[in-house]
Amino acid sequence: MKAELEPFHAIAISKQAHALKAEGRSIIHMEFGQPSTGAPQAAIARAHAVLDAESMGYWESAPLKQRLAQFYDERYGVTVHADQFILTCGASPALVLALSSMFSPGDRIAMARPGYVAYRNTLKALHMEPVEIACGADVGFQLTAAALAAIEPAPHAVIIASPANPTGTLIKAKELQAIAEVCRARGIRIISDEIYHGLSYVEPAQTILAYEPQALVVSSFSKYFSMAGWRLGWLLAPPEHVDRAQAYCGNLFLTAPSLSQHAGLAAFDALDELDGHINVYRENRRLLLAALPELGLTTVAPPDGAFYIYASIAHLTDDSLAFCKRLLQDTGIASAPGIDFDPVDGKYFIRFSFAVSTAEIAEAIRRLKPWFAAQPRKD
Ligand SMILES: Cc1ncc(COP(=O)(O)O)c(C=O)c1O
C-alpha cells in the first residue's frame, strides 16, 4: 500500500509569504533553516573557473573525499578513510541511502519527537516504522540513553541529531557515549544526522564515530558551509557497508553535482570565513532569547546550536498552523508550525529560524512584541 506523507507545512507558509511579498509587503523569512550568509567566496570563485574549463560529466571527487576525511581528523580527532564517504545531493538523499541500504520494510526506527519532519516521512516512504519517543523540555527535547534502554522491543535503529532541528539542542558528550553503549548492548544501529555540526554556541558537537565506529553519519554542505542550494552532502558508512551503500547510490542517485563538488572542496579553504558566521547567529540568538519573556514565550530549551528557537504557544492556541498563518498575515513574519516536527504536541509549538540577518532579527522583535501582547490567552 502506498504511504501517505504529510506535507511540510512550513512550505505552505513560505508560499503565502512570497505571495504577500509580491503584493509589496515586507516579509522576514524565519520559516526555514537556510543560512543568510551565502557560499564562501572561495567556493564561488572555483565554480566560476570550473564552469569555463570542464565538461561536467558524472563524477565523484576523490580529493573532496580525502579532504572530508582530513576534516574529521582535524575537527573530531577521529580517523576515517576517504573511501567511507559516499557523496550525495545533500543530507536528505544520504538519509535515504543509509536507511534503504541497511534496513528493510517493516523495520522499526526510533527517533525523538519533536524531530526533523523528513525522518518520519522518509521512513514512511520506505515502508519502515517510525518509533517516536516523546522528549520534553526537561530533557532538552533530546533522546537519552535511558529512553533508548526502555523501548520494547529494541528498535532496529535510532536516528539521533545533535544539534537538533527544531530545537537546536545538543546531546552532551557523556550522554552521547551512554547512548552508544546502550545501542551497542541492545543491537540498535545508530544513524547520526550531524548536519548542524560547526554551529554550536556552548560546546562543539562531537561525532558519534568517537563512540561508535559502526554508526552511519549523514551530513552536508547546507548549514555550516552555507551552501544549501548547491545540493552536496555525504553518507559516512562503516567500511564493510560502503560497497552496498555505493551500489544503492549509483542506482538511486548516480553522483552529486560536479560543479558543487569542485566548489565544496574549495570551501575548505574558507574555514575561517565559515567559522565567523557563527558570530552572526550567536548575536541573533542572544537578541531573540532576550526578547522571548516579553513575548510571553517562556517554555523553551535554549538552543545549544543550529539556528532555531522552538517555543510553546500552548497558552495562546492549540492550532500552530493557523497561528503561524495569522502571525504572517498580521506581521509579515514567516515561521514554522510545531506540527511539522511533532504530530502529537506540535499544535502547541512554533519554530523560529534565526538564520536571517541580525537587522532582520531586530526588526522581527520590533514587530513581534506588540503582536504577542495583543494575543488573547486561550483559557
Ligand atoms: C536535521 C536536518 N537534517 C537534514 C536536513 C536536510 O538537509 P540537506 O538535504 O539540505 O542537506 C535538514 C534540512 O533542514 C535538517 O534540518
PDBQT file of the ligand as one rigid body, heavy atoms in Angstrom, charges set to zero:
ROOT
HETATM    1  C1  LIG A 401      18.104  17.957  10.750  1.00  0.00    +0.000 C 
HETATM    2  C2  LIG A 401      18.191  18.059   9.266  1.00  0.00    +0.000 A 
HETATM    3  N1  LIG A 401      18.647  17.017   8.567  1.00  0.00    +0.000 NA
HETATM    4  C3  LIG A 401      18.705  17.052   7.222  1.00  0.00    +0.000 A 
HETATM    5  C4  LIG A 401      18.295  18.170   6.508  1.00  0.00    +0.000 A 
HETATM    6  C5  LIG A 401      18.371  18.134   5.013  1.00  0.00    +0.000 C 
HETATM    7  O1  LIG A 401      19.387  18.942   4.539  1.00  0.00    +0.000 OA
HETATM    8  P1  LIG A 401      20.060  18.859   3.104  1.00  0.00    +0.000 P 
HETATM    9  O2  LIG A 401      19.371  17.823   2.310  1.00  0.00    +0.000 OA
HETATM   10  O3  LIG A 401      19.919  20.245   2.543  1.00  0.00    +0.000 OA
HETATM   11  O4  LIG A 401      21.486  18.535   3.351  1.00  0.00    +0.000 OA
HETATM   12  C6  LIG A 401      17.816  19.290   7.197  1.00  0.00    +0.000 A 
HETATM   13  C7  LIG A 401      17.369  20.482   6.482  1.00  0.00    +0.000 C 
HETATM   14  O5  LIG A 401      16.959  21.479   7.027  1.00  0.00    +0.000 OA
HETATM   15  C8  LIG A 401      17.755  19.235   8.619  1.00  0.00    +0.000 A 
HETATM   16  O6  LIG A 401      17.295  20.241   9.346  1.00  0.00    +0.000 OA
ENDROOT
TORSDOF 0
